[in-house]
Amino acid sequence: MDVNQIVSNCELYNGPRHSMTAAAQRMMDLCLQRVAEKEEKLMRLEKAINPLLDDDDMVALAFIFTTVLEDRLMKVSNDWFCV
């Protein structure tokens, strides 16, 4: 997480008790709180983007079959049928 890197850098360069480090920590806490508040919505969005994460195994399996069919089999040249 980039915000975590900000906190680490503040601690490294300013020290753990510096006001900038405290501000960075508050910022990270706020970010984590906001992500937690929107976790369900983010999970639905993630599942829409990546069907392999869906709770229904059939959705993931259908996605895999469709991907194989469209990306692999449909692109195979028809020349080999003429042999």
Stockholm file with secondary structure:
# STOCKHOLM 1.0

chainA/1-83         MDVNQIVSNCELYNGPRHSMTAAAQRMMDLCLQRVAEKEEKLMRLEKAINPLLDDDDMVALAFIFTTVLEDRLMKVSNDWFCV
#=GR chainA/1-83 SS CHHHHHHHHHHHHHCTTSHHHHHHHHHHHHHHHHHHHTHHHHHHHHHHHCGGGCSSHHHHHHHHHHHHIIIIITTSCGGGGGC
#=GC SS_cons        CHHHHHHHHHHHHHCTTSHHHHHHHHHHHHHHHHHHHTHHHHHHHHHHHCGGGCSSHHHHHHHHHHHHIIIIITTSCGGGGGC
//
